[in-house]
């Protein structure tokens, strides 16, 4: 046996001093085993992703409720500020009246009406200051001294009684009676306290005009306000009532004749004074909706189904009546 054969068959060498096997032991790794570290990283990645998603959702929910709370606080703060500002300007207006600053007081009262029309006592104070302003607005020229024959002093007791009676009607907000009493006074003596009488007429016509419009007598109210304007400049509120009454009448004139024009006018009126109505009791809000539906029906009879769904949608959005939503769906079906 040669040396190569002996080497191949020779057993593993043993250390003669210890008797232990000194040959290295080689262990082959299993081919199918997956490194544990790789599996651990993937699991941690999923956990971290879910945690991040939950955190994002939590932040979104917290942000949403925070936004709503912020809006509510801002609206409450604005309402409180408006109430405080109204009270402040009303008080300052009263002080201005007491100090004789009537024009400044008028501006303050109109400002209060602009932000809070229902503020207690604001309408009465505005009427009071307007009366004072119109009485003192146009000073009469000093008469030129002339030689006149001496005549007996006329008995003015009846006229004074009429004037006092007119003032009582104004205090009781009996505008028609005040106007009739002043007209009777004018017939007897057209020069008796002319500026004061003009002031009573202005205030009574102004207040009655607004009252008539609010009760549905649009033409009568417009006429009264136009007469009042001949004695003094109309305030912002009265002029606004007259403007919306005119828009209502104009919109009604286009009814069933020119639907787009009727829609345009009643859309403007319903946005500002939705309950404004004429003698029929038909409010501007209802006329706006009915004008939309009337125009839609007109287009349907002509076969323009694809042009009416938006009109029904506007009627539904304004009124909230689900009937118009059903009409819109039917129109969309016929459009296909």
C-alpha positions in Angstrom: 0.0 0.0 0.0 1.5 3.3 -1.1 1.6 6.5 1.0 -1.3 8.2 -0.8 -3.6 5.3 0.0 -2.6 5.3 3.5 -3.2 8.9 3.9 -6.7 8.6 2.4 -7.7 5.8 4.8 -5.9 7.0 7.8 -8.3 8.0 10.7 -8.4 11.4 12.1 -5.4 12.4 14.1 -5.6 12.3 17.8 -3.4 14.4 20.1 -1.2 11.9 21.8 -0.9 13.9 25.0 -4.6 14.6 25.6 -6.3 12.0 23.5 -8.7 14.6 22.0 -9.5 15.0 18.3 -7.8 18.1 17.0 -9.4 18.1 13.5 -11.7 21.0 12.7 -15.4 20.1 12.6 -17.2 21.6 9.6 -21.0 22.1 9.8 -22.9 22.9 6.6 -25.7 25.5 7.0 -29.2 24.4 6.1 -30.2 25.8 2.7 -33.9 26.3 3.5 -33.5 28.3 6.8 -34.4 32.0 6.6 -32.2 34.4 8.5 -34.2 35.4 11.6 -33.0 39.0 11.5 -34.6 39.5 8.1 -38.0 38.3 9.4 -37.8 40.5 12.4 -37.2 43.7 10.3 -40.2 43.0 8.2 -42.5 42.5 11.2 -41.2 45.7 12.8 -41.8 47.6 9.5 -45.5 46.5 9.5 -46.0 47.5 13.1 -44.4 50.9 12.6 -46.5 51.5 9.5 -49.8 50.8 11.4 -48.7 53.0 14.2 -47.9 55.8 11.9 -51.3 55.4 10.1 -53.1 55.5 13.5 -51.2 58.6 14.5 -52.1 60.3 11.2 -55.8 59.4 11.7 -55.7 60.6 15.3 -54.1 63.9 14.2 -56.8 64.4 11.4 -59.7 63.7 13.8 -58.2 66.0 16.4 -57.6 68.7 13.8 -61.2 68.4 12.5 -62.8 68.8 16.0 -60.3 71.6 16.8 -61.3 73.4 13.6 -65.0 73.1 14.4 -64.5 74.3 18.0 -62.5 77.2 16.6 -65.2 78.2 14.2 -67.8 78.0 17.0 -65.7 80.1 19.3 -65.1 82.7 16.5 -68.8 82.9 15.7 -69.7 83.4 19.4 -67.0 86.0 19.7 -68.2 87.9 16.7 -71.8 87.8 18.1 -70.6 89.0 21.5 -68.6 91.8 19.8 -71.6 92.9 17.7 -73.8 93.1 20.8 -71.2 95.1 22.7 -70.6 97.4 19.7 -74.3 97.9 19.3 -74.7 98.8 23.0 -71.8 101.1 22.9 -72.9 103.0 19.7 -76.5 103.3 21.0 -75.3 104.8 24.3 -73.0 107.2 22.5 -75.8 108.2 20.1 -78.1 109.0 23.1 -75.3 111.1 24.6 -74.7 112.9 21.2 -78.4 113.7 21.1 -78.3 115.2 24.6 -75.3 117.2 23.6 -77.0 118.5 20.4 -74.8 116.5 18.0 -77.8 115.2 16.1 -76.0 114.3 12.8 -73.4 112.2 14.7 -76.2 110.5 16.6 -78.1 109.7 13.4 -74.9 108.0 12.0 -74.5 106.0 15.2 -78.1 104.8 15.2 -78.0 103.9 11.5 -74.8 101.9 12.2 -76.6 100.0 15.0 -79.5 99.2 12.7 -77.0 97.9 10.1 -75.5 95.3 12.4 -78.4 94.6 14.7 -81.8 95.8 13.3 -83.8 94.5 16.3 -81.8 96.3 18.9 -84.3 97.6 21.6 -85.3 101.2 21.0 -83.1 101.8 18.0 -86.0 102.5 15.6 -87.6 105.0 18.0 -84.3 106.9 18.6 -83.6 107.1 14.9 -87.0 108.4 14.2 -86.6 111.0 17.0 -83.2 112.2 15.7 -84.5 112.3 12.1 -87.4 114.5 13.2 -85.0 116.9 15.0 -82.7 117.1 12.0 -85.5 117.8 9.5 -86.9 120.5 11.8 -83.6 122.3 12.1 -82.2 121.5 8.7 -83.4 124.6 6.8 -83.3 127.8 8.8 -85.7 130.4 7.6 -84.3 133.7 6.5 -84.9 136.7 8.8 -87.8 138.7 7.5 -87.2 142.2 6.2 -88.8 144.8 8.5 -91.7 146.4 6.8 -94.4 148.8 7.9 -97.6 146.8 8.3 -100.9 148.0 9.5 -101.7 146.9 13.0 -104.3 144.1 13.1 -105.9 142.3 15.9 -104.0 139.2 17.2 -105.6 136.1 15.6 -107.0 133.4 17.8 -104.6 130.5 17.4 -106.0 128.3 20.1 -107.6 125.9 17.6 -104.4 125.6 15.6 -102.3 125.0 18.8 -104.7 122.3 19.7 -104.3 120.7 16.3 -100.5 120.8 16.6 -100.6 119.3 20.1 -103.0 116.6 18.8 -100.6 115.8 15.9 -97.7 115.4 18.4 -99.8 113.0 20.4 -100.5 110.9 17.4 -96.7 110.8 16.6 -96.0 109.7 20.2 -98.5 106.9 19.9 -97.2 105.9 16.4 -100.5 106.7 14.8 -99.0 107.9 11.6 -102.1 108.3 9.4 -103.9 110.3 12.1 -100.8 112.5 12.5 -100.7 113.2 8.8 -104.4 114.0 8.6 -104.2 116.3 11.6 -101.2 118.2 10.2 -103.0 118.6 6.8 -106.0 120.1 8.6 -103.6 122.5 10.5 -102.0 123.5 7.2 -105.4 124.4 5.7 -106.1 126.8 8.6 -102.6 128.3 8.7 -99.9 127.2 6.3 -97.2 129.3 8.1 -97.8 128.1 11.6 -94.5 126.6 12.9 -93.7 125.6 9.3 -90.5 123.7 10.0 -91.9 121.8 12.9 -95.0 120.8 10.9 -92.7 119.7 8.0 -90.8 117.5 10.5 -93.9 115.9 11.7 -95.0 115.2 8.1 -91.6 113.8 7.2 -91.5 111.4 10.1 -95.1 110.3 9.8 -94.8 109.7 6.0 -91.5 107.9 6.5 -92.7 105.6 9.2 -96.1 104.9 7.5 -94.3 104.1 4.2 -92.1 101.5 5.8 -95.1 100.1 7.7 -97.1 99.8 4.5 -94.4 98.0 2.6 -93.8 95.6 5.5 -97.6 94.8 5.5 -97.7 94.2 1.7 -99.0 97.5 0.4 -95.9 98.1 -1.8 -97.2 100.9 -4.1 -98.7 102.8 -1.1 -95.5 102.5 0.8 -93.4 103.7 -2.1 -95.7 106.7 -2.5 -95.4 107.7 1.1 -91.6 107.4 1.1 -91.4 109.5 -2.0 -93.6 112.2 -0.4 -91.4 112.1 2.7 -88.4 112.6 0.5 -89.8 116.0 -0.4 -89.3 117.1 3.2 -85.9 115.6 3.8 -83.4 113.0 2.7 -84.5 109.4 3.4 -82.4 107.4 5.8 -80.6 104.1 4.6 -83.2 101.8 6.1 -86.2 103.5 4.5 -84.5 103.8 1.2 -83.7 100.1 1.3 -87.3 99.2 1.9 -88.3 101.3 -1.1 -85.7 99.7 -3.3 -86.7 96.1 -2.5 -90.4 97.0 -2.9 -89.6 98.4 -6.4 -87.6 95.2 -7.2 -90.6 93.0 -6.1 -93.0 95.0 -8.3 -90.6 94.8 -11.3 -90.0 91.1 -10.9 -93.8 90.5 -10.8 -94.2 92.4 -14.0 -92.1 89.8 -15.8 -94.1 86.9 -14.3 -95.0 84.3 -16.9 -93.6 86.6 -19.6 -89.8 86.6 -19.0 -88.9 83.9 -16.5 -85.1 84.7 -16.4 -85.9 88.3 -15.5 -88.4 87.3 -12.9 -85.8 84.9 -11.4 -83.1 87.6 -11.3 -85.3 90.2 -9.4 -86.8 87.8 -6.9 -83.4 86.2 -6.2 -82.1 89.6 -5.1 -85.2 90.4 -3.1 -85.4 87.0 -1.4 -81.8 87.3 -0.3 -82.4 90.5 1.6 -86.1 90.5 2.6 -87.4 86.9 2.0 -90.8 87.7 3.7 -91.5 90.8 1.6 -94.9 90.3 -0.1 -97.6 92.1 -2.0 -101.3 92.1 -1.3 -101.6 88.5 -2.3 -99.4 87.4 0.5 -97.0 85.8 -2.0 -93.5 86.2 -0.4 -90.4 87.0 -2.3 -88.9 83.7 -1.2 -91.8 81.7 -2.6 -91.9 83.7 -5.8 -88.2 83.0 -6.4 -88.8 79.2 -6.1 -91.9 79.3 -8.2 -90.2 81.4 -10.9 -87.4 78.7 -11.1 -90.0 76.0 -11.4 -92.1 78.0 -13.9 -89.1 78.5 -16.1 -88.3 74.8 -15.9 -91.8 73.8 -16.9 -91.6 76.2 -19.8 -88.4 74.6 -21.1 -89.9 71.1 -20.6 -92.8 71.9 -22.9 -90.3 72.9 -25.5 -88.4 69.6 -25.1 -85.3 71.1 -23.4 -85.0 68.5 -20.7 -81.3 68.8 -20.4 -81.6 72.5 -19.4 -84.0 72.2 -16.5 -82.2 70.0 -13.9 -80.1 73.0 -12.7 -83.3 75.0 -12.1 -84.8 72.3 -10.0 -81.6 71.9 -8.1 -81.6 75.7 -7.3 -85.2 75.4 -6.1 -84.3 72.4 -3.9 -81.2 74.1 -2.5 -83.1 77.2 -1.6 -86.4 75.6 -0.2 -85.2 72.2 0.9 -88.4 70.7 -0.6 -87.6 67.1 -1.7 -90.2 67.4 -4.5 -87.9 69.5 -6.5 -85.1 67.0 -6.1 -87.4 64.3 -7.6 -88.3 66.6 -10.5 -84.6 67.1 -11.1 -84.0 63.3 -11.2 -86.9 62.9 -13.7 -85.5 65.6 -15.9 -82.1 64.0 -15.9 -83.7 60.7 -16.9 -85.6 62.3 -19.8 -82.3 64.0 -20.9 -80.6 60.7 -21.6 
